[in-house]
Amino acid sequence: MNRDWIATARTLSEALPYLQRYAGAVVVVKFGGNAMGDEAAMAEFARDIVLMRQVGVNPVVVHGGGPMINDLLSRLGIRSEFVRGKRVTDKATVEVVEMVLTGLVNKRIVQAIMDEGGRAVGLSGKDDDLMVCEADDPELGFVGKPVEMNVQVLRDLFAAGIIPVVAPVATGMNANETFNVNGDTAAGALAAALKADRLLLLTDVSGVKNSAGEVVTQLTPEEVRAMIADGTISGGMIPKVETALAAVEGGVRAAVILDGRQPNACLLELFTDHGAGSIIRSTEPRVKPRTR
């Protein structure tokens, strides 16, 4: 037992340079995947977010909710059409999306953070015109692409010690428009607008893999584009790395694609030398080189 206490104390001591490094930093976390449907995983994620806030980090949580949306659409008998593999979001569908994301899912995450002793407020891209969109593809209906970001409301929440939890539902350029926004896209747009220190994209995979199937721990934008061009990065990983690239090019210091199923994934990435997942950045700002 004494050895366990000593190991815990050593871990805290070794984290000191990283705690100092990220004090006052903005970190945008996209939360989604299997962890959202598991109460224990949700509680662990919430605890990590509260710890980040407690040590001086300003976290912003952006979430998805696809499975919950699919479940309610099915129960309501609303059938979905698809164009090139993407769901067409008509008026009936976007109303369901708004109900599920801004209501059920958003408030579950807020409650989980509150249960762990944090302070959290749930909002969507509609609140204070946080995220204004236009149609990404007219054939897809009310699927939005962010074109204007107004993030002062998030800075006001930081100043009050409150953790923002953002549902990816946005307003449009015209009156009474509502758009569904891909969660990764929304997180990347918010991170760029805030000039965040980190964008953490939690997924159900361990990171970006090379042709040998090994996770690549550090990547530059040029390396990512080369891996897309030669087919090493393919399928569902392409939109994630494209979100990461857009965020880095928009002023985010670094974006990380990491496995949200791994216990304490966010803490491992921020506060240990080892890190977690695949980090994409143009420069080398770490306190120490990554040893992975």
N, C-alpha and C positions, 0 to 999 in steps of 0.2 A: 504493500500500500504506500509506503514511504517513497518507493521508486516511482510509483504513478504520480505522486504529488510533485516530485522533483522534475519528472518529465513534463508535467503541465507547466510548472514555473519556467522551465527552460524554453518551452514553446512560446510562452508569452514574452519572454525576454528577447528571443530571436525575432519576434514580430515587431519589435519597437521601431526599426527603421521604416517599415512599411506603414505602421500606424502614423508615424510622422509624415511620411511621403503623401499619404492620402487625406490628411486632415484638411477639411474644407473643400475637398474635391467633389465634383459631381459625377456620379456613376449611374448610368441608365441600365436597368436590368429588364430584359424581355423574359417573362415567365410564361411557360406553356408546357405542352407535352403531357406525359403520363403523370407527372408530379401534381398537376392541378386536380386530378381526380382522387388523390390519395390523402386522407386526412393527416396521417403522420408526416408525409413528405411536405404537405402544405405548412404544417406547424414548424417543421425544421427550417424551411425556406423563410418563413416569417421571422423566426428567431435570428437567423443570419442577417436579415435586413435590419432588424432592431439593433443588433450588435453594431452593424455598420454605422447607423445613425448615432449610437451611443459614443463611438470613438471619433466622431467628427466628420464622417463622410455624409454627403447629401445624396441619398439614393432616390431614384425615381423608378417605380415599378410600372412596366407596360405589360399588359397581359393579352392573351388570346382567349379562345373558348369554343373552337370549332366543334368538338364532340357534343357539347351542350346545345349548340345551335342546331346541329343535325338532329339531336333527340327531340327538341321541341318542334322543329319543322315536321318531323315524322308524325308526332302526336297530333299536330294540327292538320295533317293531311295536305301539306303544302309540298308539291313536287318540285324538284330542282332540275333545271336544264343546264347543260354544260356546253361551252364553246372552247375547243382546243384544250380540253381537260380542266377548264376553270368554270366555277359556278356562276351562272347568270344571277345577279342580285336584283330582282324586280322590287316593286314597292312593298308587296306583302312580305318578301323575304327580309328586306332591310328593316322593316318594323320589328320582326322577330329578332334579328341580330341586335338591334338597339336594346330591346327588352332584356335579352339574355346577358349581353356584355356589360351594359351599364347598371343592370339590376342584380341578377343572381350572381354572376361571376365576380364582378367588381366588389360587391359588398362582402362576399366570402373572404376575399383576400384582405380587405380592410379589417374585418373582424379578426382574422388570424393574426394580423400584426398587433391589433389592440390587445388580444389575448396574451401576447408575449410581452406586454408592457410598453409597447410603442404608441406613438400617436400617428394616425393615418387619416387621410381624407381621400375619398374616391371622386373622380371626375372623369369626363370624357373630352374628346377633342372639341366638342361643342361649347364647353364651359369657357367663358371669357374669350371666345374665338381662338382657343388654344391651337387648333389645327383646322385650317381651311383647305378644302380640296376641290379638284375638278375631276371629271370622269377619266379614269385611267384608260379605258377602252369602251367606246360607246356600245359595243356588242355585249359587254358584261353588265350594263346597267349601272346600278349605284355602287360601283367599286371605285374607291377614290384614290387619287394621287395627291399627296400634300403639296400645296403651292405657296402657302403662307403660314408661318408659325408665329404665335404670340405667347412667349414663354414667361412673361413677367409674373403671372399667377403662380408658377412653379417656384420662382425665386422668392416670392412673398411667403410661400409655405416653408421653404428652407429656413428663412429668417425666423419663422415662428417655431422651428423645431419639429415640423410636421412632414411626414413621408407622403408624397403624392402617389396615388395608384390610378393609372390612366387606362381607360377603356378605349380601344382604337375605333371609335365612332366619331365622325367629323361632320362639320357643317360644310355647305357649298358656297359658291360665289353668288348664287341666287337665293331668294327668300324661300324658306321652308324646305331646303334640300338637306338630306341626310345621306352620308356615305359610309360604307363599311370599308375599313382600311386594313390591309394585311398587318398583323401584329409586329412582325419584324420591320416592315417598312415604317410603321409609326414610330417604333423605338429608335430606328436610325435617324429619322427626321427630327425627333425631339433631341436626341444626343447632339446632332450637328447644330441645331439652333441654340442649345445651351453651351456649345463648345465643351462638351463633357470630357473628363479625363479618360473614362472608359465606357464602352458599350459592351455589355455582357449579353450574348445571345444564348440562352439556355435551350438545349435541344435534347433529343433522345439518342444522340450519337456522341462518340468520344471526341470528335473534332474533324478537321480536314485531313484526309488520308492521301498518301502518295501512291504511286503505281504498285508498290509492294504491299499495300494495305496497312501501312504504319502511319500513326498520327504524326503530322508535322507540327511541331510546337511553335515555330516562329516562321512567319511569312511576310514578304514585302508585297505591296500591290502589284509590282511587276511579275513576281513569282506566281501570284494568284491568277493573273490574266494568262500567263503561259500555261498553267495547269488546266484552265478552262479551255484554251485553244487546242491543247493536245488530248482532251477528253479525260484527263485524270480526275478533274472535278466535273461531276455530271449530276443529272437528276435533280433531286430536291436540294442538294447542297449548293447549286448554282445561285438561286435567289438569296440564300443566306450570305454567301460570300460577296454577292453584288451589293447587298445591304451594308455589309461591313466596309466594302470599298468606298461606297458613297459617303458613309459616315466619316471615314478617315479623310477623304478628300474634302469633306465639308468642315473640317476643323477638329474632329475628335482625335485625341492623342493616340488611341489604339482601340481596336475592336477585337473581342475574343469570342470564339465559338466553342462552347464547352458543354459537357454532359450534365444536364440538370438532375439526372438520377443519382449522380455521385453525391454522397453526403457532404454537406458544407462546401459545395463547389465554389460558391462566390468567395468564401473566406479563403479557400486554398489559392484562388487566383490572385486575390488582392494582397493577402498578408503573409504569404510564404514565398520562399525563393523558388520553390518547385513550380508553382503556378498550376494551371489546369487548362486542358484543351489547346486550341490553336489561336495564337495571337497574331493579328495583322496590323502592321504599323510601318511607317516610313523611317522612324528614328528609333533610338535605343534609350528610353528614359528610365529603365528599371534601376533600383538601388544596386542590385547585383545582377550578373548575367543569369539567365534561366539555366538551371542545371539539368533539365529533362533532356 
